[in-house]
């Protein structure tokens, strides 16, 4: 195989290539996950096929993590921050841990009060999953995985040691009872593709911890690490606490499908996305119209806007992208309800859509359950 050396003078070409591959990859995963989710909701847990479907979805989620790492390299995924409760972020992350065939005890301790931070929820979730996956890999023979969320006052000299201003912080700690690390290893764990033991743990080589530290630093926080050989390791994510209050209601996570009966216009240039999207919407009770481009969507909406309750709009499309299509749609109806569907974290175009009245976004690939809740969330605004 011929080795081609890319010139340093053309980083934009590399970033564009990585971003394009990640976009196409996420679209493919979205179609596969949609099909798998439909199958799972049609098969009883007792059916022998059920465990295979669960494993397929788990593989899809792993593929999505790889795509997100590629996007991180491409530097195309911007941050979209909002006020978010750390307890909810941790709870959601815990629900996606796969402990099958692992002799691991999970211990979760959340703060009794909301811990509000200003953050990009998807990015913080990426940090949590990187730390959790690292902890699970460190316990090949089993052990205890402890995850806690609490408020912490970090003042004076201690704050200076972290290069932080004195104040109140949200602290998320992921602790394992695994193999632990020597000091020389600790000094290198945030190095890209570094692994202390390549032969025993080849899957540990990657960018997870590297990106985790970068994300936390971009949120004006730090990651504090403690470890001892054969005892275990502890990673604490320390982020500025926005405020403390007793007057915030934290809604519970509902893992049931939410049905509807409204009319949806689904817009995407990928035929496989339109096909699976149409079937998912119908399974949830909605009537569906599809459009393969922004121009086709404008034509359909102009003719049938009185009967269309929601537009689900892809961002990356030829001729007219999601932002351009959205702005034209608003000319027909300034109060139009649009849900952005994208394989990227929220970039500048997506942020512009949200600022101009787009009602929300959902990241590909998504499950039928997540999609059903997001539809109701947007429709009921």
C-alpha positions in Angstrom: 0.0 0.0 0.0 1.4 3.4 -1.0 2.0 5.8 1.9 0.9 9.4 1.2 2.4 12.1 3.3 -0.1 15.0 3.8 1.5 18.4 3.9 1.2 20.5 7.0 0.1 23.5 4.9 -3.3 21.8 4.2 -4.9 21.1 7.6 -8.2 22.3 6.3 -8.3 19.5 3.7 -7.7 16.9 6.5 -10.4 18.5 8.7 -12.9 18.6 5.8 -12.1 14.9 5.0 -12.5 13.8 8.6 -15.7 15.8 9.0 -17.2 14.4 5.8 -16.4 10.8 6.7 -17.9 11.3 10.2 -21.0 12.8 8.7 -21.6 9.9 6.3 -20.7 7.4 9.0 -23.3 8.9 11.4 -26.0 8.8 8.7 -25.3 5.1 8.1 -25.4 4.4 11.9 -28.6 6.4 12.2 -30.4 4.2 9.6 -29.1 1.0 11.2 -30.0 2.1 14.7 -33.5 3.1 13.6 -34.1 -0.4 12.1 -32.7 -2.1 15.1 -34.8 0.0 17.4 -37.9 -0.9 15.4 -37.0 -4.6 15.6 -36.4 -4.4 19.4 -39.8 -2.8 20.0 -41.4 -5.6 18.0 -39.6 -8.5 19.7 -40.2 -9.8 23.2 -37.3 -9.9 25.6 -37.8 -13.7 25.8 -37.2 -14.0 22.0 -33.7 -15.5 21.2 -33.3 -12.6 18.7 -33.7 -9.9 21.4 -30.1 -10.2 22.8 -28.7 -10.0 19.3 -30.6 -6.8 18.7 -29.3 -5.4 22.0 -25.8 -6.2 20.9 -26.3 -4.6 17.5 -27.4 -1.4 19.2 -24.4 -1.5 21.5 -22.1 -1.8 18.5 -23.8 1.1 16.8 -23.3 3.2 19.9 -19.6 2.3 20.0 -19.4 3.3 16.3 -21.0 6.6 17.2 -18.2 7.2 19.8 -15.6 6.6 17.1 -17.4 9.1 14.8 -17.4 11.6 17.6 -13.6 11.1 18.1 -13.2 11.7 14.4 -15.2 14.9 14.7 -13.1 16.0 17.6 -10.0 15.6 15.4 -11.7 17.5 12.6 -12.5 20.3 15.1 -15.8 20.9 13.4 -18.0 20.2 16.5 -18.7 23.5 18.3 -20.0 23.8 21.8 -23.6 24.5 22.5 -24.0 25.3 26.2 -27.0 25.6 28.5 -27.9 25.4 32.1 -27.9 21.7 33.0 -28.0 19.6 36.2 -25.0 17.4 36.8 -27.2 14.8 38.6 -29.2 14.3 35.4 -26.1 14.0 33.3 -24.7 11.3 35.5 -28.0 9.5 35.8 -28.3 9.4 32.0 -24.8 8.2 31.5 -25.3 5.4 34.0 -28.3 4.2 32.0 -26.1 3.6 29.0 -23.4 1.5 30.8 -23.2 -2.0 29.4 -22.2 -4.3 32.4 -23.2 -7.5 30.6 -20.6 -10.3 31.1 -18.7 -8.0 33.6 -18.4 -8.9 37.3 -18.7 -5.2 38.2 -20.8 -3.7 41.0 -22.1 -0.3 40.2 -22.5 2.2 43.0 -24.0 5.6 42.2 -24.4 8.5 44.7 -26.0 11.7 43.5 -26.4 15.0 45.4 -29.8 15.6 47.0 -29.9 19.0 45.4 -29.6 20.1 41.8 -26.0 20.9 40.7 -26.4 23.5 37.9 -23.5 24.1 35.5 -23.2 26.0 32.2 -22.2 23.2 29.8 -22.7 21.3 26.6 -24.5 18.2 27.8 -23.3 16.0 25.0 -19.7 17.0 25.6 -19.9 16.3 29.3 -21.6 13.0 28.6 -18.6 12.2 26.3 -16.3 12.9 29.2 -18.3 10.7 31.6 -18.4 7.8 29.2 -14.6 8.0 28.5 -13.9 7.9 32.3 -16.4 5.1 32.8 -15.0 3.0 29.9 -11.5 3.5 31.2 -12.6 2.4 34.7 -14.2 -0.8 33.3 -11.1 -1.7 31.3 -9.1 -1.3 34.4 -11.2 -4.1 36.1 -10.8 -7.1 33.8 -11.5 -9.5 36.7 -14.3 -7.4 38.1 -14.6 -5.0 41.0 -16.6 -1.9 42.0 -17.4 1.1 39.9 -18.4 4.1 42.0 -19.8 7.3 40.5 -20.7 10.3 42.6 -21.9 13.9 42.1 -21.5 16.5 44.8 -20.9 20.2 45.4 -17.5 21.2 46.6 -16.0 24.5 47.9 -12.5 24.9 46.5 -10.8 27.8 48.1 -7.4 29.7 48.4 -4.3 27.4 48.1 -6.3 24.4 47.0 -7.9 26.4 44.2 -4.5 27.7 43.2 -3.1 24.2 43.0 -5.8 23.4 40.4 -5.3 26.8 38.6 -8.9 27.7 39.5 -10.5 30.7 41.1 -11.8 30.1 44.6 -15.5 29.2 44.6 -18.1 26.5 44.5 -17.9 23.6 42.0 -19.7 20.5 40.9 -17.6 17.5 41.4 -18.1 14.2 39.5 -15.9 11.4 40.6 -15.5 8.0 38.9 -13.7 5.5 41.0 -12.7 1.9 40.2 -11.1 -0.9 42.2 -8.9 -2.0 39.3 -5.2 -2.4 38.5 -4.3 1.1 39.4 -1.3 3.0 38.0 2.3 4.0 38.9 3.2 7.7 39.0 5.1 7.5 35.7 2.0 6.1 34.0 -0.2 8.8 35.6 2.0 11.5 34.0 1.2 10.1 30.6 -2.5 9.1 30.7 -3.7 12.1 28.8 -1.3 11.5 25.9 -3.1 10.5 22.7 -3.0 6.8 22.0 -1.0 6.0 25.2 -1.5 2.7 27.0 0.5 1.5 30.0 0.1 -2.1 28.8 -0.5 -2.5 25.1 -0.5 -6.3 25.2 -3.0 -6.8 28.0 -5.2 -3.8 27.1 -4.9 -3.0 23.4 -8.3 -1.5 23.3 -7.2 1.2 25.8 -5.2 3.0 23.1 -7.2 5.9 21.9 -8.2 9.5 22.3 -10.8 9.2 25.1 -8.9 10.7 28.0 -7.2 13.2 25.7 -10.5 14.6 24.6 -12.0 14.4 28.1 -9.4 16.7 29.5 -9.7 19.1 26.6 -13.5 19.2 27.0 -13.3 19.9 30.7 -10.7 22.6 30.2 -13.0 24.2 27.6 -15.6 24.3 30.4 -13.2 26.2 32.7 -12.7 23.0 34.8 -10.1 20.4 35.6 -9.7 16.7 36.0 -8.0 15.5 39.2 -6.6 12.0 39.2 -5.5 9.7 42.0 -4.3 6.1 41.6 -2.5 3.3 43.4 -1.2 0.0 41.9 -3.6 -2.9 42.6 -5.9 -0.6 44.6 -7.6 1.4 41.9 -8.0 4.8 40.4 -10.2 7.9 40.9 -10.9 10.6 38.3 -12.7 13.7 39.5 -14.2 16.2 37.0 -14.4 19.6 38.7 -16.6 22.2 37.0 -17.8 25.7 38.1 -21.1 25.6 39.8 -23.5 28.0 38.3 -25.9 28.3 41.3 -27.4 26.3 44.1 -31.2 26.3 44.6 -33.9 24.1 46.1 -36.6 25.3 43.7 -35.7 23.3 40.6 -37.9 20.3 39.7 -35.9 17.5 38.1 -38.1 15.5 35.8 -37.6 11.7 35.8 -36.4 9.8 32.8 -39.2 8.0 31.1 -38.0 5.0 29.1 -41.4 4.3 27.4 -42.4 5.3 23.9 -44.5 8.4 23.7 -47.1 8.3 20.9 -48.5 11.2 18.8 -51.0 11.8 15.9 -49.7 15.0 14.3 -48.4 15.5 10.7 -44.6 15.6 10.2 -42.5 16.7 7.2 -39.2 14.8 7.2 -36.4 16.3 5.2 -33.1 14.5 4.4 -31.0 13.9 1.3 -30.2 10.3 2.3 -32.9 7.9 1.1 -32.1 5.4 3.8 -32.7 8.0 6.5 -36.0 9.0 4.9 -37.1 5.4 4.7 -36.3 4.4 8.2 -37.5 7.8 9.5 -40.9 7.4 7.8 -41.4 4.0 9.4 -40.4 5.2 12.8 -42.8 8.2 12.7 -45.6 5.9 11.5 -44.9 3.4 14.3 -45.2 6.3 16.7 -48.6 7.3 15.3 -47.7 10.3 13.1 -48.6 10.9 9.5 -45.4 11.5 7.4 -44.5 13.5 4.3 -40.9 13.2 3.1 -38.7 15.5 1.1 -35.2 14.7 -0.3 -34.0 18.3 -0.5 -34.5 21.7 0.9 -36.1 22.9 -2.3 -38.6 20.0 -2.3 -39.4 20.7 1.4 -40.2 24.4 0.6 -42.5 23.4 -2.2 -44.3 20.9 0.0 -44.6 23.2 2.9 -45.9 26.1 0.8 -48.7 23.9 -0.5 -49.6 22.0 2.7 -48.4 24.2 5.6 -51.8 24.3 7.2 -51.7 20.5 7.8 -48.0 20.1 8.8 -47.3 20.4 12.5 -43.5 19.8 12.6 -40.6 19.8 10.2 -37.6 17.4 11.0 -34.7 18.9 9.1 -31.3 17.5 8.3 -28.4 20.0 8.4 -26.0 18.8 5.7 -27.7 18.8 2.3 -26.6 19.8 -1.2 -27.9 23.0 -2.8 -29.7 24.2 0.3 -28.4 23.3 3.8 -30.5 23.0 6.9 -30.0 26.7 7.9 -30.8 28.0 4.5 -33.9 25.8 4.3 -35.0 26.8 7.8 -34.7 30.5 7.1 -36.9 30.1 3.9 -39.4 28.1 5.8 -39.8 30.8 8.4 -40.9 33.2 5.6 -44.0 31.0 5.1 -44.6 30.8 8.9 -42.6 32.7 11.5 -43.9 30.3 14.2 -43.0 27.1 12.4 -41.9 24.2 14.6 -38.6 22.7 13.3 -36.5 19.9 14.9 -32.9 19.8 13.7 -31.6 16.2 13.1 -27.8 16.1 12.8 -24.9 13.8 13.1 -22.7 16.6 14.5 -22.6 18.3 17.8 -24.0 21.7 17.4 -21.9 23.8 15.0 -22.2 27.5 14.1 -25.0 26.9 11.5 -27.0 24.9 14.0 -26.5 27.5 16.7 -27.8 30.1 14.3 -30.9 28.0 13.7 -31.5 27.7 17.5 -31.0 31.4 18.0 -33.5 32.1 15.2 -36.3 29.9 16.6 -35.5 26.3 15.8 -37.2 24.4 18.6 -34.5 21.8 19.3 -32.1 19.2 18.0 -31.5 15.5 18.2 -28.1 13.9 17.4 -27.8 10.9 15.1 -27.9 8.0 15.6 -30.9 8.0 18.0 -33.2 5.3 19.3 -37.0 5.2 18.7 -37.5 6.0 22.4 -35.3 9.1 22.4 -36.9 10.2 19.1 -40.4 9.8 20.5 -39.7 12.0 23.5 -38.0 14.6 21.4 -40.9 14.9 19.1 -43.3 15.5 22.0 -40.9 18.0 23.6 -40.8 20.1 20.4 -44.5 19.7 19.5 -45.7 20.7 22.9 -43.5 23.9 23.2 
